[in-house]
Amino acid sequence: MKKLLILSGKGGTGKTTTAAAFIDFSKTKGFADCDVDAPNLHLVAGVKTDPKKGVFMVRKKL
Protein backbone atom coordinates (compact mmCIF):
# COMPACT_ATOMS: atom_id res chain seq x y z
CA MET A 1 0.00 0.00 0.00
CA LYS A 2 1.37 3.40 -0.95
CA LYS A 3 0.51 6.60 0.86
CA LEU A 4 0.63 10.20 -0.33
CA LEU A 5 0.42 13.27 1.89
CA ILE A 6 -0.12 16.74 0.49
CA LEU A 7 0.74 19.09 3.31
CA SER A 8 0.71 22.83 3.87
CA GLY A 9 0.80 25.61 1.33
CA LYS A 10 -0.92 28.92 0.84
CA GLY A 11 -4.63 28.84 0.12
CA GLY A 12 -5.50 28.68 -3.57
CA THR A 13 -2.34 26.89 -4.67
CA GLY A 14 -4.13 23.78 -5.91
CA LYS A 15 -3.57 21.30 -3.09
CA THR A 16 -7.13 19.93 -3.28
CA THR A 17 -7.06 19.78 -7.09
CA THR A 18 -3.72 17.96 -7.04
CA ALA A 19 -5.01 15.48 -4.46
CA ALA A 20 -8.15 14.86 -6.54
CA ALA A 21 -6.01 14.20 -9.62
CA PHE A 22 -3.92 11.61 -7.74
CA ILE A 23 -7.11 9.99 -6.44
CA ASP A 24 -8.47 9.73 -9.97
CA PHE A 25 -5.21 8.48 -11.53
CA SER A 26 -4.67 5.81 -8.88
CA LYS A 27 -8.32 4.68 -8.71
CA THR A 28 -7.99 4.69 -4.92
CA LYS A 29 -10.88 3.51 -2.80
CA GLY A 30 -10.19 5.61 0.28
CA PHE A 31 -8.87 9.05 1.09
CA ALA A 32 -9.08 11.59 3.89
CA ASP A 33 -9.39 15.36 3.76
CA CYS A 34 -8.03 16.65 7.06
CA ASP A 35 -8.43 20.33 6.25
CA VAL A 36 -9.64 22.01 9.44
CA ASP A 37 -11.22 25.05 7.77
CA ALA A 38 -12.82 23.62 4.64
CA PRO A 39 -12.67 19.85 4.03
CA ASN A 40 -14.04 19.83 0.49
CA LEU A 41 -11.97 17.19 -1.31
CA HIS A 42 -15.08 15.03 -1.66
CA LEU A 43 -16.59 17.71 -3.92
CA VAL A 44 -13.63 17.80 -6.30
CA ALA A 45 -13.07 14.02 -6.21
CA GLY A 46 -16.64 13.41 -7.40
CA VAL A 47 -17.90 11.45 -4.39
CA LYS A 48 -21.65 10.93 -4.74
CA THR A 49 -22.40 10.02 -1.10
CA ASP A 50 -22.02 12.09 2.05
CA PRO A 51 -18.52 11.80 3.49
CA LYS A 52 -18.04 9.84 6.71
CA LYS A 53 -16.99 12.04 9.58
CA GLY A 54 -15.14 10.96 12.67
CA VAL A 55 -12.83 12.05 15.43
CA PHE A 56 -9.09 11.75 14.86
CA MET A 57 -7.09 11.19 18.03
CA VAL A 58 -3.37 11.99 18.12
CA ARG A 59 -0.92 10.92 20.75
CA LYS A 60 2.33 12.62 21.64
CA LYS A 61 5.55 11.33 20.13
CA LEU A 62 7.59 9.21 22.48
C-alpha positions in Angstrom: 0.0 0.0 0.0 1.4 3.4 -0.9 0.5 6.6 0.9 0.6 10.2 -0.3 0.4 13.3 1.9 -0.1 16.7 0.5 0.7 19.1 3.3 0.7 22.8 3.9 0.8 25.6 1.3 -0.9 28.9 0.8 -4.6 28.8 0.1 -5.5 28.7 -3.6 -2.3 26.9 -4.7 -4.1 23.8 -5.9 -3.6 21.3 -3.1 -7.1 19.9 -3.3 -7.1 19.8 -7.1 -3.7 18.0 -7.0 -5.0 15.5 -4.5 -8.2 14.9 -6.5 -6.0 14.2 -9.6 -3.9 11.6 -7.7 -7.1 10.0 -6.4 -8.5 9.7 -10.0 -5.2 8.5 -11.5 -4.7 5.8 -8.9 -8.3 4.7 -8.7 -8.0 4.7 -4.9 -10.9 3.5 -2.8 -10.2 5.6 0.3 -8.9 9.1 1.1 -9.1 11.6 3.9 -9.4 15.4 3.8 -8.0 16.6 7.1 -8.4 20.3 6.2 -9.6 22.0 9.4 -11.2 25.0 7.8 -12.8 23.6 4.6 -12.7 19.8 4.0 -14.0 19.8 0.5 -12.0 17.2 -1.3 -15.1 15.0 -1.7 -16.6 17.7 -3.9 -13.6 17.8 -6.3 -13.1 14.0 -6.2 -16.6 13.4 -7.4 -17.9 11.5 -4.4 -21.7 10.9 -4.7 -22.4 10.0 -1.1 -22.0 12.1 2.0 -18.5 11.8 3.5 -18.0 9.8 6.7 -17.0 12.0 9.6 -15.1 11.0 12.7 -12.8 12.0 15.4 -9.1 11.8 14.9 -7.1 11.2 18.0 -3.4 12.0 18.1 -0.9 10.9 20.7 2.3 12.6 21.6 5.6 11.3 20.1 7.6 9.2 22.5 
